[in-house]
Amino acid sequence: MSSTRLPAGERRQAVLETACHMFCRLSYRGATTAEIAREVGVSEPVLYRHFASKRDLYLACIEEAWQHVRAMWDEALAAEDDPSKWIAAIGTAYLQAKKADKVFLIELWIQSLSEASEDPEIRKHLREHVLEVHEYVVDTMRRAQKAGGVIKDRDASAEAWIFISLGLLSTIDRRLGDLVGEEFERIVASRRKWMTGKS
């Protein structure tokens, strides 16, 4: 597709969306800015007008992926009246979107981990980013506790880390060809019962 006639803001978004897909498919090292620009239909100099470097583009992709997930979670929470189902609602929303290849957050996290040992900027950004996601889940958990949906003596911070770990596990499961399989649903059900006291 050609994006050369798009307004600057739309062109930047087109570059960002294409880059997210290509980084997920080819990895940070594997995707080049030349390939991304070509796929969008712009020149490399045009791409660099929006993003100063390949790293800046990659970090913007991580942020874009999180904003997408955050909006999806906000919507899922707004649609669920029962506070005992809030954590399940955001987990289900994420897994359904992932199955439809509509979210890239964990895929980009896993790639970032392999890049982090060599790039302190990516490591710093990823650390801050994961903490921001953790804080969102902690806040959701604490609001659910206050509303009586999650047992009050459950450690919201610890449970939020477990929630994030389950997202990582679901990606590992897919990448390794059904490693956990049907056990995943039982794991999720077990955590839900532990947090809410309900099956």
C-alpha positions in Angstrom: 0.0 0.0 0.0 1.2 3.5 -0.6 1.1 5.9 2.3 3.0 8.8 0.7 -0.1 11.0 0.3 -1.3 10.4 3.9 -1.2 13.3 6.4 1.9 13.1 8.6 0.0 11.8 11.6 -1.7 9.0 9.6 1.6 8.2 7.9 3.3 7.9 11.3 0.6 5.5 12.4 0.9 3.5 9.2 4.6 3.1 9.8 4.0 2.1 13.4 1.4 -0.5 12.6 3.5 -2.0 9.9 6.6 -2.1 12.0 4.7 -3.8 14.9 3.7 -6.6 12.5 7.1 -6.9 10.9 9.0 -6.9 14.3 6.7 -9.7 15.5 7.2 -11.7 12.4 10.9 -11.1 11.7 12.2 -9.9 15.2 14.0 -6.6 16.1 17.2 -7.7 14.4 15.5 -9.4 11.5 13.3 -6.5 10.4 15.1 -3.6 8.6 13.9 0.0 8.4 14.3 -0.3 4.6 11.8 -3.3 4.5 9.4 -1.5 6.9 9.5 1.7 4.7 9.0 -0.4 1.6 6.0 -2.2 3.1 4.4 1.0 4.1 5.1 2.6 0.7 7.4 5.4 1.9 11.1 6.1 1.7 13.5 5.5 4.5 14.1 9.2 5.0 10.4 9.7 5.4 10.4 6.9 8.0 13.2 8.6 9.9 11.3 11.9 10.0 8.8 10.1 12.3 11.3 7.9 14.2 14.9 8.9 14.8 16.2 5.4 14.8 15.2 1.8 14.5 15.3 1.5 18.3 12.9 4.4 18.7 10.5 2.8 16.3 10.8 -0.5 18.2 10.2 1.1 21.5 7.2 3.0 20.0 5.8 -0.3 18.9 6.0 -1.7 22.4 4.2 1.4 23.7 1.6 1.1 20.9 1.0 -2.5 21.7 0.4 -1.7 25.4 -1.9 1.2 24.6 -3.9 -1.2 22.5 -4.1 -3.8 25.3 -4.9 -1.1 27.8 -7.8 0.2 25.8 -9.1 -3.4 25.3 -8.8 -4.0 29.1 -10.6 -0.7 29.9 -13.4 -1.8 27.6 -13.6 -5.3 29.1 -13.8 -3.9 32.6 -16.5 -1.3 31.7 -18.6 -4.2 30.3 -18.3 -6.4 33.4 -20.4 -5.4 36.4 -19.2 -8.3 38.7 -15.9 -7.4 40.4 -15.1 -11.0 40.9 -14.8 -11.3 37.1 -12.7 -8.3 36.4 -9.4 -10.1 36.3 -10.9 -12.9 34.3 -12.4 -10.3 31.9 -9.0 -8.7 31.1 -7.4 -12.1 30.8 -10.0 -13.4 28.5 -10.0 -10.2 26.4 -6.2 -10.6 25.9 -6.3 -14.3 25.1 -9.1 -13.9 22.6 -7.4 -11.0 20.8 -4.1 -13.0 20.8 -5.8 -16.0 19.2 -7.0 -13.6 16.5 -3.5 -12.2 16.1 -4.7 -8.7 17.1 -2.3 -8.1 20.0 1.5 -8.2 20.0 2.4 -7.1 23.5 3.9 -10.4 24.9 5.5 -11.2 21.5 7.4 -7.9 21.7 8.3 -8.4 25.3 9.8 -11.8 24.6 11.8 -10.3 21.7 12.9 -7.4 24.0 14.3 -9.8 26.5 16.7 -11.2 24.0 17.7 -7.6 23.0 17.9 -6.3 26.5 21.2 -7.9 27.4 22.9 -5.9 24.7 20.9 -2.6 24.6 20.6 -0.7 27.9 17.9 1.6 26.4 15.7 -1.3 25.5 16.3 -2.9 28.9 15.3 0.3 30.7 12.2 0.8 28.5 11.1 -2.7 28.9 11.6 -2.6 32.7 9.5 0.6 33.0 6.9 -0.8 30.6 6.4 -4.1 32.5 6.1 -2.2 35.7 3.4 0.0 34.2 1.4 -3.1 33.1 1.9 -4.6 36.5 0.5 -1.5 38.2 -2.6 -1.6 36.0 -3.3 -5.1 37.0 -2.6 -4.3 40.7 -5.0 -1.4 40.6 -7.7 -3.6 39.0 -7.1 -6.2 41.7 -7.3 -3.7 44.5 -10.5 -2.2 43.2 -12.0 -5.7 42.9 -10.9 -6.4 46.5 -12.5 -3.1 47.7 -15.7 -4.0 45.8 -15.8 -7.5 47.4 -14.9 -9.4 44.2 -11.4 -10.6 45.3 -10.6 -12.0 48.7 -9.1 -9.1 50.8 -6.1 -10.9 52.1 -4.8 -11.9 48.7 -1.6 -10.1 47.8 -2.6 -7.9 44.8 1.0 -7.2 43.7 2.0 -10.9 43.8 -1.2 -11.9 42.0 -0.6 -9.3 39.3 2.9 -10.8 38.7 1.3 -14.3 38.4 -1.3 -12.8 36.0 1.5 -11.4 33.8 3.3 -14.7 34.0 0.3 -16.5 32.7 0.3 -14.2 29.7 3.9 -15.2 29.1 3.1 -18.9 29.5 0.3 -18.7 27.0 2.8 -17.3 24.4 5.4 -19.9 25.2 2.7 -22.6 25.0 1.8 -21.4 21.5 5.4 -21.1 20.3 6.3 -24.6 21.6 3.3 -26.2 20.1 0.7 -26.8 22.8 3.2 -27.3 25.6 0.6 -26.8 28.4 -2.4 -27.5 26.3 -5.7 -28.0 28.2 -3.8 -27.6 31.5 -3.8 -23.8 30.8 -7.5 -23.5 31.4 -7.2 -25.5 34.7 -4.4 -23.2 35.8 -6.5 -20.1 35.1 -9.5 -21.6 36.9 -7.4 -22.5 39.9 -6.0 -19.0 40.2 -9.5 -17.5 39.8 -10.8 -19.7 42.6 -7.9 -18.8 44.8 -8.5 -15.1 44.3 -12.3 -15.0 44.4 -13.3 -18.1 46.4 -15.6 -19.0 43.4 -15.2 -21.7 40.8 
